[in-house]
Amino acid sequence: MHLSRKKYVTETEGEEAPRAKKVAFSLRLLKQQRAEQLAKLTAFGQRCLIVAAVILVTCMGHVYFSIATLVVASLIYKAVISQKKNEELIKRNVFFANIDWYVYVVTFYSLLPRLFLRKEMFAQGEGWLRLALFDYHQGVRSAMYILGIGSFLVSLKVGFIKYQLRRLAWSAIVLLFVLVFSFVQIYNLFKGFYWVVFPLLCVPVSAAFATLVGMLLGRTPLNRKHMPSKTVEGYIGGIVLTAVWAYFAADYLAQFQYLACTQTSFNWELFDGLSCPESPVFQSRPVSPLGITFSQRPVQVHSVIISLFASTVAPFGQFIVMGFKKAFNIKVIAPHT
């Protein structure tokens, strides 16, 4: 009797053990799924906030959009150069501690009057800003270069020279891709908001079309190792549909003078609208290809070319991100749940 009861208890415990493991596994899987859903929801909310912030800054005016662009560029520059710091050398070397930011300031000052501001904006008076940015700009810039080179040579230390030269070269490369690109964007901005807003719109639109076509027709992976979720069909479909979207979207956006007008003054007023004579690029005119006459704006052709470039290059931005991560030895660690 006792032996049968003991055997029954042992069999019952043997059945409950796998059941307990299954329950624990199910709870762990459910917790992981909830964490993934929360991460996706958080990422979606962040993207919505970014889009709202971009729209708000765009409506505020050219100057505020330019300032926001430079702030973002500075934050990116700070994040990138922090990956190459040698704290031991920086603590012992005063001259070399802030060489990255000195190079940043010199480059910023060198580009400011050429790509951002215009001399006509400071035509009245002989203020210090006009003197520093235009009248004596070359002299001040040369003095800053000489001071920077001298400080760098004084800061060279035996055993760290290779690192110091590498870090200086790295700062110059990052500036080329971050700050110079930002100034080019600001230059285009003062030529008209359209030339900045429209290329930015092409990237998410292309991604949306590529995802849609990939879900419906995708069969062939674009790159099995690095981009397994992207397909050749989706990639080609995204390019074609983005070009079609660009043709009609350009016609609609060209109607807004705030996007088309060139900003010729340094205006600090918030939400100040613009009015200007319609540029020939944005004017509608009749065209007759293949004997069919219809109205078309020249900007529509430009926009299609921009969309083709954006939708062709943008999907491969993942390779650039992976290259940076590999260069900085950055590993993405999934959260433990």
N, C-alpha and C positions, 0 to 999 in steps of 0.2 A: 504493500500500500504506500509506504513512504517512498519506495523507489519510483513508482509510477508518478507520484506527485512531483518528485524532484525532476523527473524527466519532462513532465508537462511544463514546469516552470522554466526549465532550460530551453525548451523549444519556443516558448512564448517570448523569452528574452532574445532569442536568436532572430525571431521575426520582427521584433520591435526595433532592433538595432539598425537594419537597413532602412526601415521606415523613418526613423529619426534622422538618418543621414539625408534621405530624400527631402524631408521637410526642411532641414537646415540648408540644403542646396537650393531648394525652391525659394526660401526666404532671402538667401544671398543673391540669387538671380533677380528676384523682384526688386531688391534694394539697388542692385546695379542698374537695372532698367530705369528705375525712378531717377537715379543720379544722372544717367545719360539724358533723360528727358528734361531734367532741370537744367543741365548744361546747355542743351540745344535751345531751351526757352530763354536762358540768360544771354546766349550769343545772339539770338534773334532780337531781344530787347536792346542789346548794345548797338546792333546795327541800325535799329530804328532810331535810337538816340543820335547816332552819328549822322544819319540822313537828315534828321530834324535840325541838328546843329549846323550842318552845311547849308540848308535852306535858309535858316535864320541869318547866318553870317552873310550869305549872298544878298539877302534883302537889305542888310544894314549898309552896304556900300563897298566900293572898291578898296578904300583904305583899310577897312576892318577885315575884309577878306584877305588882303595882303599881309596884315599883321598876324592873322590866324595861320596863314601858310608858313610864315617865318617861325612862329612859335612851334608848330608841328615839326618843321625841319630841325629846329634846335633840339627838341626832345629826341628825335631820331638820332641826331648826331651824338648826343650825350649817351644814349643807350648803346650805340655801336662802339664808340671809343672806350667805353668803360670795360669792354671785353679784352682790351689789350694793355691794361695798366699793370705795371710792376710796382706794387705798393712799397717795397723795400727801397727802391731807388727814389721814388717820389718823396718819401719822408725825409731822405737825406739830401735832396737836391732841390733847392728853392727855385732856381732858374728853370728847371725842367718840369716842375710840378704842374704848371698851367700852360705848357707849350701848345696843347691841342686847342685850347680856347683862344690863345693869342693868334694862332693861325686862322681860326674861325673869324675873329674880329677883323683881322687885316683883309681877309678875303671879302667879308661883308662890306667893309668900307670901300674896297676897290670896285666892287660891282654896283654899289648903291646908286651913284649918280648916272650910271650908264644904262642900267636895265630897269630901274624902279622909278626914279624921279626924273623930272625934266627941268632944265634951267628956266624955262618959261614960267614954271610954278613959283619961282622965287625972283621974278623980274623986278619987283618993287623993293627998293631999299638995298642996303649993303649989310644985312644982318650976318651974324657969326655963322649961321647955318649955310648961307650962300657962299661965304668965304671958305668954309671948311670943305664943302661938297663940290665946289666948282672952281672958284678962283685960285685956291691954293691946294687943290686936291692932289695933284701929282707930287708936289713937294712934301706934303704930309704923308702920303703913301710911301714915298721913297724913304723917308725917315723911319717909318714903322718897319719897313723891310730891313733896313740896316740895323735897327735896334733888335729885331727878332733874330737875325742871323748872328749878331754879336752875342746875344744872350745864349743862343743855342750852342755856339762854339765854347763859351765859358762853361756851360753845363756838362760837356762831355767828360765822362768818367771811364777810366780804364776798367775793362771787364763788362761795361754796359754799352759800349759804343755801338755795337751791332744792333742791340735792342733799341737804342735811341734813334738811330737812323731808320730802322724799320717802322718805329712808331710815328715818326715824322712823315714818312712816305704813306703810311696807312691813313693818317689824318688828311693828307692831300687828296687821296683817292676817295675817301668818304665825302669830303667837301665837294668834289666834282660831281658825285652822284646825288647828293642831298641838297646842298645850298645852291649850287649853280642851276640845278634843275628847278628849284623853287623860284629863283629869280627869272628864269625863262617863263615859268608859269605866270608870274606877276606881270612880266612884260606883255604877254598875251592878254592878260586880264584887262589892262588899261587900253588895249586895242578893242576890247569888247568882251563882256561876260560870256558871250556865246562860245568863244574859242577856248574857254576853259570848261564851261559847264557841259557842253555837248560831248567832248572826248571822255569826260568822266562818266557820263551817262551810258556811253557805248559799252563799257566794261561789264556792269551788272546786266544790261540787256542782253549782251552776247552770252553771258553765263546762263541766263534764264532760258534763252532759246536753245542753247546747246544741251542743257539738261532735259528740256522738253523733247527735243528730237531724239536724244539718246535713250530716253525712257520708251519712246514709241518704236524707234527703228534701229536702235543701237545693237550691233552684233560684234564688231571688231574692236578690241581694246586699242586705244591710242598708244599706250605704253604700259605693258603688263607689270613692270617693276615699280615705276614711279607714279603712274596715274592709272591704276586699274579701273577706276570708276568712270573714266572718260573714254568715249568711243570715237572712232573715225567718222561714223555717220553723224554723231552729235556735233563734232567739231566742224564738219563741212556744212551741216544744216544751220549751225549757229552763225557762220560767216554769211551765208546767203540770206537768212532771215534778218540779220542785223543790218545788212546793206539795204534791204527793202524797207525796214523800219526807219533807217536813217533818212532815206529819200523823203518820206512823208513827214517825219518828225521835224526835219529841217524847215520844211514849208510852214509848219505850225509855229515853231519857236521863233522864226524870223519875223513874225508879226509883232513881237514884243520889243519895243524900243529900248527898254532897260537892258536887254541882252545884246542888242545890236550896236548901241551907241558907243563911241569911243570916249573915254574919260580923259579930259585934257587939263583938269584942275585937281589940286590936292584938297579934296572936300571932306571935312570931318562930320558933316551933318548926317544924322541917322535916318535911314529909310527915305533918302532923297531920290526922287525919280529923275530920270534923264529924258531929254527930248533933243532930237537932232535931225537934220535932213537925212532921208533914207539913203544909205550907201548903195552904190551900183551893184555890189555883191549880193545885197538882200532885195534888190528890186526884181519884180516879176516881169518877164519878157517872153514874147512868143518865140517858140522854136519849132522847126519843121524837119525832124529826122524821118527819113523814109517816106516823105510826103505827108506825114501826119502832123498837123499843127496843134500845139497845146502850150500853155503857159508854164514857165519854169524859172526858178531863181538860180543864179550861179552858185549860191551857197549850198544848194542841194547836191550838186556834183561834188563840191569840196567835202561835204558831209559824208557822202558815200565812200569817198577815198579814205577819210579818217576812220570810218567804221570798219572798213576792210582791214586797215592796219591794226586797229584795236582788237578786233575779234580774232585776227590771226596770231597776234603776239601774246595777248592777255592769258590764254590758257596755259602758256608755258611759264608763267610767273612762278608756278610751284617749283620749277627747277631752280630758279634764282633763290627762293626761300631755303630750299634744301642745301644749296651751295653755301649760303651764309651760315646755316646751322652747322654744316660740316666744318667750315672755316673756324667757327668760334667754339666747336666741340659742345654744342648745345643739344641736349637730349630731351625729347618730349616725354615726360613721365605721366602715364595715365593715372588718375586719382584712384586710390584704393578704396573699395567700398565693401 
